[in-house]
């Protein structure tokens, strides 16, 4: 028998086995209705129950207050790069942005179409290998935009206190670490996350927004781009991505049943600690992110010898470890440790690293 396959892809990524099984059954027969989830009417009571539960689970897991609304929208996180400033930033106003990866840079580019952008911190000159410190955030900024975790370069903001103390609304792209660690989510005025890493299947975007932030721009907004319309219609302003929302609901259920965010954070800490301690013990491998900024979701590392990198990737493939290769513009390796990755998968990877280093180092 083949050994288990461990999926280290950065996204679309690993999901819990039970979610795959339940989603597969629903494709054939949703809740014994005789209908597939793929053909289920989005205005039916059956799907309304799915949407309601998905929204309720997000509120429960994040412990959100009454001011925060939960939306499931089309377009992925990239749509939010322009939808955020379109809804929040007037042409004569300033938004503060951090430039810590290519996704943050893309968000900056889109925001400049709607108002003034002040980049308050950047690590672009060092290939985004660290996160900028001691940033000065203007009090006049309409909001501060951060990318909490950077999948390509393997960095993650760990100390959020300076952002909380900045005195301006916080907008956070949490696509790659949402619900992986305990945070006071009510301190964020807008959170967005593509689902395909920790929340569910590709095709839907989770948005959590403080409704008091809305309705303050001068421009006329297209109906589909106005968050208020989506709130009023319960994420059903148009046909939602039914299957993707269903998978999100199943994944959120699974997370709740694991004990919630605090429980999964302990497991994520174990996985990251094991991988990084192994990495630091083996000179043949070298981490690419500053140690104090290392991501607990995406560990990035390289070898000095490109031929050895190819050989190690081949060994990973032989041992059913997939998705280890680094991002196409960066190279090296990337191991994504999202919520559904079991500790056993990381143990298999680190054992291979130790064996390879002993033979080649």
ABEGO torsion letter per residue (X at the ends): XBBBBBBABAOBBBBBAAAAAAAAAAAABBGGAGBBAAABBAABAAAAAAAAAAAAAAAAAAGBBAABBBBBBBGEAAAAAAAAAAAABBAABBBBBBBABAAAAAAAAAAAAABBBBBABBAAAAGGABBBBGBBBBAABABBBBBABBAAAGBBBABAAAAAAAGBBBBBBAAAABGABBBBAAABABBBBBAAAAAEBBGBBBBBBBAAABGABABBBBAAABAAAAAAAGGAABBBBAAAAAAAAAAAAAAAAAGEAAAAAAAAAAAAAAAAAAAAABAABBBABBAAABBAABBBBBBABAAAAAAAAAAAAAAGBBGABBBAAAEEBBBBABAABBAAAAAAAAAAAAAAAAAAX
